[in-house]
């Protein structure tokens, strides 16, 4: 794998590939690093518990609750 960062001085970029890459399918990504950094630091809006109302059916909720009860009971076992 070859990874590098560049700062272009013009609109054209020339790529040279290693001989072992010739004839193989390659992926080339081009993005400004500052945009990637901005996306990573962008804070998601805070969610309230009410935002999740209705995401589980009553049956799914009951099954999940039973699973949690069983899992918590396993914590108390003496091994």
PyMOL commands that set and color helices and strands:
alter all, ss='L'
color gray80, all
select helices_A, chain A and resi 19-21+33-41+49-52+58-75
alter helices_A, ss='H'
color red, helices_A
deselect
rebuild
show_as cartoon
